[in-house]
């Protein structure tokens, strides 16, 4: 019978990462469980919903090796409430698991580990990328991905991997975000374009936030990310991603440099009185200032003025306030460039002095 000893912190941190993958509405009961396996001097816990899977090594002491699966939700609930003491976990007869901590004993019915799906691992050739860089590129783009099921190929991030550059892209058809960095190591010999679903993308940032280096391996219709402790596998989204480079304008003549915090604060406050049906917010650029305004017949109106740090021009343009707030809020710099053409053309936002991140937003109709 398997016997393991953990600290509460180590066990709970691991279960938290895995719990969102072990979905609660699966038709197969085994997919609501996590696999706990102790073998070759290592304790591994894994979860899968057949679309995304994560397996991670958790620190602990192995008294006796073995394996079992147990409800991810119930295990998480119990461990969360336990005192901050040593947790002893052991299997008993009839696929049950017994958790002992302090004066408490908790017994959960499990399922045998041989019913758990086999999980892929890194095999053959792989690329590497800095873990912090990978998570930063995802953070700069993920907010622009579509969550509507009608255009399923937009429900993920597009990884555009070429011998010269690595780009991660998201769009919902009304806005676009692109993050760029140097090519993977080693650089791919031919361009690779793949769509990674949003569920997997969100797990990547949780799993590899502190990883010095992440290995990336492409299998047939799957992608595998791994560091020394964790492996995340995701099925790829099938479909043709839009030719996003073609919609990025190169002739926006009005270039303004604005302070991120001042603009973001003004946008958030004025947006509180935008029309809840349209969320329309208006920018009037004139005399080195941007006037942010919004009005809603049943609520009232608001405006604020923000100084332009540099640049000039005159323009009136309206946007969905939510899109503008998210785009400015994800710029990782003190100042940003706002590039405009006219009230009907897409606006481009970039961190000042950095071409590695770009957001594009389509305007809304100006109210008279």
RAZI-V587954 format. One record per residue. N is the residue number from 1. RES is the residue in one letter. PHI is phi as a letter, one per 20 degrees, with the letter a starting at -180 (999 if undefined). OMEGA is omega as a letter, one per 40 degrees, with the letter a starting at -180 (999 if undefined). D_FIRST is the distance of its C-alpha to the first C-alpha in Angstrom with 1 decimal. Layout:
n;res;phi;omega;d_first
N;RES;PHI;OMEGA;D_FIRST
N;RES;PHI;OMEGA;D_FIRST
This chain:
n;res;phi;omega;d_first
1;X;999;a;0.0
2;X;f;i;3.8
3;X;c;a;6.5
4;X;c;i;10.1
5;X;c;a;13.6
6;X;c;i;16.7
7;X;e;i;20.3
8;X;g;a;21.5
9;X;g;a;24.2
10;X;f;a;22.1
11;X;f;a;19.6
12;X;f;i;22.5
13;X;f;a;24.7
14;X;f;a;22.3
15;X;f;i;21.7
16;X;f;i;25.5
17;X;f;a;26.3
18;X;e;a;24.0
19;X;f;a;24.8
20;X;f;i;28.3
21;X;e;i;27.1
22;X;f;a;24.7
23;X;f;a;27.7
24;X;e;a;27.6
25;X;d;a;30.2
26;X;f;i;28.5
27;X;f;i;29.0
28;X;e;a;25.6
29;X;g;a;22.9
30;X;f;a;20.4
31;X;f;i;23.0
32;X;e;a;22.8
33;X;d;i;19.1
34;X;d;i;17.9
35;X;e;i;15.3
36;X;d;a;12.8
37;X;c;i;11.7
38;X;d;a;11.0
39;X;b;i;12.6
40;X;l;i;15.5
41;X;m;a;15.4
42;X;c;i;16.0
43;X;d;a;14.6
44;X;c;i;16.4
45;X;c;a;17.1
46;X;c;i;19.4
47;X;b;i;21.7
48;X;b;i;24.4
49;X;d;a;27.2
50;X;m;i;28.3
51;X;e;i;31.3
52;X;c;i;29.6
53;X;c;i;26.2
54;X;c;i;24.8
55;X;c;a;21.9
56;X;c;i;21.7
57;X;e;i;20.1
58;X;d;i;19.2
59;X;f;i;19.4
60;X;r;i;16.5
61;X;d;i;14.6
62;X;e;i;11.3
63;X;e;i;9.6
64;X;c;a;6.6
65;X;f;i;7.4
66;X;r;a;6.5
67;X;b;i;8.7
68;X;a;i;10.0
69;X;d;a;13.6
70;X;b;a;15.1
71;X;g;a;18.8
72;X;f;a;20.4
73;X;f;a;23.1
74;X;f;i;21.1
75;X;f;i;18.8
76;X;f;a;22.0
77;X;f;a;23.8
78;X;f;a;21.3
79;X;f;i;20.9
80;X;g;a;24.7
81;X;e;a;25.5
82;X;f;i;23.2
83;X;f;a;25.1
84;X;f;a;25.2
85;X;c;i;22.6
86;X;f;i;19.3
87;X;d;i;16.5
88;X;d;a;13.0
89;X;c;a;10.6
90;X;b;i;7.0
91;X;e;i;5.6
92;X;c;a;6.5
93;X;f;i;8.3
94;X;l;i;11.1
95;X;l;i;10.0
96;X;d;i;10.5
97;X;c;a;10.0
98;X;d;a;11.0
99;X;d;i;13.5
100;X;d;i;15.1
101;X;b;a;18.4
102;X;l;a;21.2
103;X;e;a;21.8
104;X;d;i;20.2
105;X;c;a;17.0
106;X;c;a;16.7
107;X;d;a;14.6
108;X;c;i;15.1
109;X;f;i;14.9
110;X;d;i;13.7
111;X;c;a;14.3
112;X;f;a;12.5
113;X;f;a;13.1
114;X;f;i;15.4
115;X;e;a;18.0
116;X;f;a;18.5
117;X;g;i;21.8
118;X;f;a;22.0
119;X;d;i;23.6
120;X;f;i;26.5
121;X;c;i;26.9
122;X;f;i;30.0
123;X;b;i;31.6
124;X;m;a;35.1
125;X;f;i;37.8
126;X;b;i;37.3
127;X;d;i;39.5
128;X;c;i;38.9
129;X;b;i;40.2
130;X;f;a;40.0
131;X;f;i;37.4
132;X;f;i;39.8
133;X;f;i;42.5
134;X;g;a;40.4
135;X;f;i;39.5
136;X;f;i;43.1
137;X;f;i;44.5
138;X;f;a;42.3
139;X;f;a;43.4
140;X;f;a;47.0
141;X;c;a;46.8
142;X;g;a;44.1
143;X;f;a;46.2
144;X;e;a;48.8
145;X;f;i;46.5
146;X;f;i;47.2
147;X;d;i;45.0
148;X;e;a;47.1
149;X;f;a;45.6
150;X;f;i;49.0
151;X;d;a;49.0
152;X;g;a;45.3
153;X;f;i;46.1
154;X;e;a;47.0
155;X;e;a;43.6
156;X;a;i;42.3
157;X;d;i;43.4
158;X;e;i;45.4
159;X;e;a;44.4
160;X;d;a;47.7
161;X;d;a;47.0
162;X;c;i;50.0
163;X;f;a;50.9
164;X;d;a;52.9
165;X;b;i;51.0
166;X;d;i;47.8
167;X;c;i;48.4
168;X;d;a;46.3
169;X;c;i;48.2
170;X;b;i;48.0
171;X;b;i;50.6
172;X;d;i;51.1
173;X;n;i;54.6
174;X;d;i;56.4
175;X;b;a;54.9
176;X;b;i;53.4
177;X;c;a;51.4
178;X;c;i;51.1
179;X;d;a;49.4
180;X;c;i;50.3
181;X;b;i;49.2
182;X;f;i;49.5
183;X;f;i;48.1
184;X;f;i;44.5
185;X;d;e;43.8
186;X;f;i;44.7
187;X;f;i;47.1
188;X;f;a;46.6
189;X;f;i;49.3
190;X;c;i;50.2
191;X;g;i;50.0
192;X;c;i;46.7
193;X;c;a;46.7
194;X;c;i;43.5
195;X;d;a;42.6
196;X;d;a;39.3
197;X;f;a;38.5
198;X;f;a;38.7
199;X;g;i;35.1
200;X;f;a;33.9
201;X;g;a;36.7
202;X;f;i;35.6
203;X;f;i;32.1
204;X;g;a;33.5
205;X;f;i;35.3
206;X;f;a;32.3
207;X;e;a;30.0
208;X;d;a;32.5
209;X;g;a;34.8
210;X;d;a;34.3
211;X;e;i;33.7
212;X;f;a;36.3
213;X;b;i;36.2
214;X;d;i;34.8
215;X;e;i;34.7
216;X;c;a;36.0
217;X;c;i;35.5
218;X;d;i;37.2
219;X;d;i;35.6
220;X;f;a;37.3
221;X;l;i;37.7
222;X;c;i;34.9
223;X;c;a;34.9
224;X;c;i;32.1
225;X;d;a;32.3
226;X;b;i;30.0
227;X;c;a;30.0
228;X;f;a;27.7
229;X;d;a;25.0
230;X;c;i;25.5
231;X;c;i;26.5
232;X;d;i;28.4
233;X;d;i;29.7
234;X;c;i;32.4
235;X;f;a;34.4
236;X;e;i;38.1
237;X;e;i;40.8
238;X;e;i;43.4
239;X;q;a;47.0
240;X;e;a;50.1
241;X;f;a;50.1
242;X;g;i;53.6
243;X;f;a;55.8
244;X;f;a;55.4
245;X;f;a;57.7
246;X;f;a;60.6
247;X;e;i;60.6
248;X;e;a;60.5
249;X;f;i;64.2
250;X;d;a;66.1
251;X;d;i;69.3
252;X;f;a;68.5
253;X;e;i;71.4
254;X;e;a;70.7
255;X;d;a;68.3
256;X;d;i;67.4
257;X;d;a;65.2
258;X;c;i;63.6
259;X;f;a;61.4
260;X;g;a;57.9
261;X;f;a;57.5
262;X;f;a;61.0
263;X;f;a;60.8
264;X;f;i;57.3
265;X;f;i;58.4
266;X;f;i;61.6
267;X;f;a;59.9
268;X;f;a;57.2
269;X;f;a;59.9
270;X;f;a;62.4
271;X;f;i;59.8
272;X;f;i;59.3
273;X;d;i;62.6
274;X;e;a;62.2
275;X;f;a;62.6
276;X;f;i;59.2
277;X;e;a;60.0
278;X;d;a;60.7
279;X;l;a;59.5
280;X;f;i;62.6
281;X;c;a;63.5
282;X;d;i;66.7
283;X;d;i;67.5
284;X;d;a;71.2
285;X;e;a;71.8
286;X;a;i;75.2
287;X;l;i;76.9
288;X;m;i;73.7
289;X;c;i;71.7
290;X;d;i;69.2
291;X;e;i;69.7
292;X;e;a;66.5
293;X;b;i;67.4
294;X;b;i;66.0
295;X;b;i;67.4
296;X;c;a;66.4
297;X;g;a;69.0
298;X;e;a;67.0
299;X;d;a;65.6
300;X;p;a;68.1
301;X;b;a;68.3
302;X;b;i;67.3
303;X;b;i;68.2
304;X;b;i;67.5
305;X;d;i;69.1
306;X;d;i;67.2
307;X;f;i;69.1
308;X;e;a;68.8
309;X;f;i;68.0
310;X;b;a;69.9
311;X;n;i;71.3
312;X;b;a;73.7
313;X;p;i;74.6
314;X;c;a;75.2
315;X;a;i;72.9
316;X;c;a;71.7
317;X;b;i;68.3
318;X;c;a;65.7
319;X;c;i;61.9
320;X;f;a;59.0
321;X;g;a;58.2
322;X;f;a;54.4
323;X;f;a;54.6
324;X;f;i;56.8
325;X;f;a;54.7
326;X;f;a;51.5
327;X;f;i;53.3
328;X;f;a;54.9
329;X;f;i;51.7
330;X;e;i;49.7
331;X;e;a;52.4
332;X;e;i;51.0
333;X;a;i;54.4
334;X;f;a;57.1
335;X;c;i;59.7
336;X;c;i;59.7
337;X;e;i;62.2
338;X;d;a;63.2
339;X;d;a;65.1
340;X;c;i;67.2
341;X;c;i;69.9
342;X;b;a;71.1
343;X;f;a;70.0
344;X;d;a;68.8
345;X;d;a;66.9
346;X;f;i;63.3
347;X;e;i;62.7
348;X;d;i;60.7
349;X;d;i;58.9
350;X;b;i;57.8
351;X;f;i;56.8
352;X;f;i;60.0
353;X;m;a;60.1
354;X;b;i;57.0
355;X;e;a;57.1
356;X;e;a;53.3
357;X;b;a;52.9
358;X;b;i;55.0
359;X;c;i;55.0
360;X;c;i;57.5
361;X;c;i;58.4
362;X;f;a;60.8
363;X;f;i;63.5
364;X;d;i;64.3
365;X;f;i;67.8
366;X;f;i;69.9
367;X;f;a;71.2
368;X;f;999;75.0
